[in-house]
């Protein structure tokens, strides 16, 4: 098959021996610049995806894909359970109680979030049972106090050990004949949980449904239902359907909505990093423009001869488009390969050891997504195309008579 004239000429110009080393060096710099920029984009976005995935796993492991908020007694809960089980996208559900309290121990106090749960049902909707690193959900027989499980960071900060007795103080008050007093209840620490997400481990306390209901004076009601889906990506769809089905007074939220501030911050950070690193690729693409301008000056006589024997301005433009795209393609391919190689090295032989007591992981997490790779490739080609426009246009306007005479 015959090659197109424009592509053939561009390939010959690119491979031909240039006058001096300067133009060759600019070509190498252009390719290297694009390669480094693309590799930086691939590596940075993959690392950020890894951290985002790791944080998401910790959040979902401690919560659920969807939570229905609102007070409900046993009859309403059974009715909602039937509605949930009728949805083929829902895998399992569990009752929950959410409340706030003040934890007091050894003359120290701090605000905490209380979660009442059924340990057997809860393990079907999240990984809290696997995060229980010490102790148990239950106390030995004969204990009169209800058990409570604390986040490890909370226990560490408050100098609490398993077996300690703590007091929870409710924001609600109890009216008596001699006045109004805050509602209080004594618990015994039965275990510690470490989810790997600091906010959970430093603020959450867990106890049984009955104990939480008595403490918050809910009269055996629950305040929420935790839901796990077969596919987490369907959470928005399922939450929207449940909102329409459930009666007024009940709020349905996905894990992303519950942690909207965190997810918004992660998305913004990723967007800003992508924008900054794209500028590196753009600067490298400008090297392509300078290289093509040098080529047009060096090959002025050749361009004049081509136009004299019948080459149109559009064909001259295409020659420079092809040459710029070949330089850009080489840089993009090398950059993708370099970026993927760096991701593999970071994932398997991480040169950076993270302090586990701060980040709860020792290696930098990496998650390569093909969607990001496609966006990087398309964006890089767009920037290269912008850099090619002026040199191609300039070369097409060369006067053949003057080019042959003075070139």
CORMOTA-V663602 format. One line per field, one symbol per residue. ss: DSSP state (2 for helix, 1 for strand, 0 for the rest). psi: psi as a letter, one per 20 degrees, with the letter a starting at -180 (. if undefined). burial: + if it has 24 or more other ideal C-beta (glycine too) atoms within 12 Angstrom, else -. Layout:
BEGIN
ss->???
psi->???
burial->???
END
This chain:
BEGIN
ss->00002222222222200000022222222222222222222222222222222222222222000111111102222222222220000111111111111111100111111111102222000002222111100000000001111112222220000000111111111111001111111111111110000222222111112222222000000111111110022222222222222000001111222202222222222222222222222222222222222222220222222222000022222222222222222222222222222222222200000002222000000000022222222222222222222222222200022222220
psi->ppqqgggggghghhiqprorighgghgggggggggggghggggghgghhggggggghgghhicrgqpoqqppagghghghghgghioiipgrrqqqpprqrppppljqqqprpppprohghhiiiakhhhiohqbriqqqqiphqqqppqqghghghjlprpiqprpppqhqqpprhjapqqpqpprppirqpohioghgiiipqprrggghgggjliljrrjrppppqhohijgggghgghhhgqrqipppqrhhhhlhgghggggggggghggghhhghgghhhhgghghghghghkggggggghhjiprhhhgghghggghhgggggggghggggghghggghhhmpipoqohigikqhqpqpopphghgggggghghghhghhhgghggghijpphghghgi.
burial->-----+--++--++--------+--+++++++++++++++++++++++++++-+++++++++++++++++++----+--++-++--+-+++++++++++++++++----+-++++++++-++--+++++-++--+-+-+------++++++++++--+-+-+-+++++++------------+-++++++++++++++-++++++++++-++++++-+--+++++++++--+--+--++--+---+---+-++++++++--+---+---+--++--++-+++-+++++++++++++++++-+++-++---+---++++++++++++++++++++++-+++-++--+-------------++--+++++---++--++-+++-+++-++-+++--++-+-+--+----
END
